[in-house]
Amino acid sequence: MMEQGCCPCHESKKRTEEEVHALLNRLSRIEGQVRGLRGMVERSAYCPDILNQVAATRAALDAFSRELLSAHIRTCVAEDVRAGREDTVEELVALLQRMMK
């Protein structure tokens, strides 16, 4: 199993095998949804049907983001705050502001 937590340089993150597996599974489902959208456009599907699939894909991306953000806060942010690196809180605030646009 990989070590959990961020490296001090914040350019990478070590994730558990379980976390990687869960994130990759979500991304695979999202890829399938996007391929489905492409197929719908190619088949000239009815606009509301395509838009419903877009909404489902967006919801799946949002769920992926929430899962990743939750893990980030529980590991990287918590570890940095305990280590006295308060700039991580500002980084998190800026990230949340970008995500909420």
N, C-alpha and C positions, 0 to 999 in steps of 0.2 A: 504494500500500500504506500502511496506517495505521502510525503509530509504535507500537512495542511498549513496554510498561512501564506502571507506575502513575503516576497524577498524584500530586503531593505531598499532596493533601487526602485521598486514599484513598477518595473517594466514587465514583470511576469508574476504569475501566481501558481503555486503548486496546489493541485487539487487532488482529492482522493479519487481512486478509480471509480467509486460509486458516483461521485459528483460529475466526473467527466462523462460517464455512461448516461446519466440522466439528462445532462445538457445536450449530448449528441443525439439522444433519442428524440428530444423535443425539436432539435434542428432538422432532423430527418423528416419528421412529420410536417414541419413548416415547408421544407423543400417540396414535399409531395403536394401540399396545398398550392404552392406557387406553380408547380407543373400542371396541376389541375386547372388553375386559372388560365394558363397559357392554352391548354387544350380547349377550354370553354370559348376563348376568343377565336381560336382556329376553327372551331365548329360553329361559330356565329351564334352562340348561346344567347338567350334572352337577357338583356341588360340587368334587370333586377336579380336574376340568378347569379350573374357574375358578381354583382355588388354584394350579395349575401356571402359569397365565398371570400371576397375581399375582407369583409367584416370579420369572418371567422379566422382568416389568416392574420389579420391585425390583432385579434384577441389572443391568438397563439403566440405571436411575437411579444405581446404585452406580458403574457404569463412567463415566457422565457426570461424577459427582463426582470420581472419581479423575483423569480427564483435566483437569478444571478446576483441581483442587488442584495437580496436577503443574505446570501452566502458571503458577499463582500462585506456587509456591515458586521456580521457575526465573526468574521475572521480578520480580514485586513484592518478594518476601521477599529474594531475592539482592541486588537493587538497593538496598533499604533498609538491609540489613546493611552493604553496601559503603559506603553514605553515612553510616554511624554511627547509624542510627535503630534501636537495639536493641529498642525497644518493639514493633516488628513481630514479633519472635520470640515475645514474650508473647502477642500477638494470634493468632499461628499456633497456639501451644499451646492457647489457649482455644478456638479454632475446632476443633482436632482433638478436644479433650475433648467438645465439643458433638456432633460427628459420630459419636463412638464410643459414645454413649449407647444 
